[in-house]
């Protein structure tokens, strides 16, 4: 999947905002928040500033890989 507008890169990490995840998964913002709170394996958001919360792309990709492994069993 291509990333249209990652928030920014720092420390070799790319950060995705809520809108990036809703687009990636074709879901609503409330669904992403629900997953963050109720699914133990879904990556937790990281506060990057007083008004900025994002998810690590590498953590999202690890989550997706683990989901593929689980579904192939």
C-alpha positions in Angstrom: 0.0 0.0 0.0 1.3 3.4 -0.8 1.1 6.2 1.8 -0.3 9.4 0.4 0.6 11.7 3.2 2.6 10.4 6.1 2.8 12.9 8.9 6.5 13.0 9.0 9.7 10.9 9.3 11.8 10.9 12.4 14.3 8.4 13.9 13.8 6.2 10.8 10.0 6.0 11.5 7.0 7.1 9.6 4.0 8.3 11.5 0.4 7.9 10.2 -2.4 10.1 11.3 -6.0 8.9 12.0 -7.1 9.8 8.4 -4.3 7.7 7.0 -5.6 4.7 8.9 -9.2 5.2 8.1 -8.2 5.3 4.4 -5.9 2.3 4.7 -8.6 0.2 6.3 -11.7 1.8 4.7 -13.3 2.4 8.1 -14.5 5.2 10.3 -12.3 7.1 12.8 -14.3 5.6 15.7 -13.5 2.1 14.4 -9.8 2.8 14.6 -10.1 4.2 18.1 -12.2 1.2 19.1 -9.5 -1.2 17.7 -6.8 0.8 19.6 -8.7 0.3 22.9 -10.2 -3.2 22.6 -7.7 -5.2 20.5 -4.6 -6.1 22.4 -2.6 -6.6 19.2 -3.6 -3.4 17.5 -0.9 -0.7 17.8 -1.5 2.0 20.3 -1.4 5.6 19.2 1.6 7.8 20.3 1.3 11.4 21.4 3.8 13.4 19.3 2.8 16.8 20.6 0.0 18.6 22.5 -2.4 18.2 19.6 -0.8 15.4 17.6 -1.5 11.7 17.9 -0.2 9.2 15.3 0.5 5.5 14.8 3.9 4.1 13.8 3.9 2.7 10.3 6.3 -0.1 11.3 3.9 -1.1 14.2 1.0 -1.1 11.8 2.9 -3.2 9.3 3.8 -5.7 12.1 0.2 -5.9 13.1 -0.9 -6.6 9.5 1.8 -9.3 9.1 0.6 -11.0 12.4 -3.0 -10.9 11.1 -1.9 -12.6 7.9 -0.1 -15.3 9.8 -3.0 -15.9 12.1 -5.4 -16.2 9.2 -3.2 -18.7 7.4 -3.2 -21.1 10.3 
